[in-house]
Amino acid sequence: MPIIHYYTRQGCHLCEIMLEELLPLIRGRLDIEMRDIDSQAEWCEKYDIRVPVIEFEGQLVSGYPLDYGAIRSILARIPENNE
């Protein structure tokens, strides 16, 4: 399953809100890799106060608020999981 990268930090209430909005959209279609920006100097330098941020295939997809159109565009390229 393709992976979406979710950049966050502990204690970020906007990160929690956006994650709650994102998960139902991608469930069964994309895996999510949570990345705490404070664990890597490069991520912290790149995103710092911009979290939450979503990347897919190395491209910035959304910050807060969640860009539903961008997520739908990604999902349109990924076949649905027919269990």
N, C-alpha and C positions, 0 to 999 in steps of 0.2 A: 504494500500500500504506500502511496506517496506520503511524504512527510511535510507538514507545515511547522515552521519554527515560531514559537510564541515567546517573545522577550518580555520579561516581567521583573519585578523585585518584590521582596517580602514587604507586607504592610501596605501595598498599593491597592487602594479600594477600586480605582478605575480598572486595574488589571483584573480584579475579581469579577467586576461587572461585565467586562468585555468577554472574558472567558466563558461566563455563563451564557452569553449570547452566541458565542462561536461554537461551542461543543455540540449543541443539537443540530447545527447546520452540517457539520463535517462527519458526524458519527457514521461509521461504516464505510466512509469514502476516503478519509485522510487520517493518517496517524498524526499526533501532535507531540512535538518535542518541546518541553518547557525549558527555557533558558533564563536563569537568574542573572541579570546583567551585572550584578555585583560580584559574581564569581569569576568573571573574566575582565581584565582591564580594557581589552579591545572593545568588548560589548558596552561597557560602562561609558567609555569615551564616545562611542558611536551613538548611543541612544540616551543615556543619562535621564534627563527629565522628560524625554519623549515617550517613555513606556506608558501603556503597553504598545508593542509593535509586533506585527505579523509579517513574516517573510515566507515566500514560497519560491523554490528553485532559484535562490539567491537574489530575488527581487522583493523590494518593499511592497507589501500588499495593502496594509492598513495600519493606521494608528488609531487612537481613540478620537471619536466614536467609530465603532466597527463599520467598515465599508461593505455593506451587504452585497452590493453590485459586484465588487471585486471578488468576493468569496464565491458568489454564484458563477462568475466567469471561470474561476478555477475549477469548480465542480462540473461545469459543462464539458470540460476537457477530460474528465475522469469517468470511466464507466462505473455504473452503479454496481454494488456488490450483490449479486443474486445468490443468496444462500440456499 
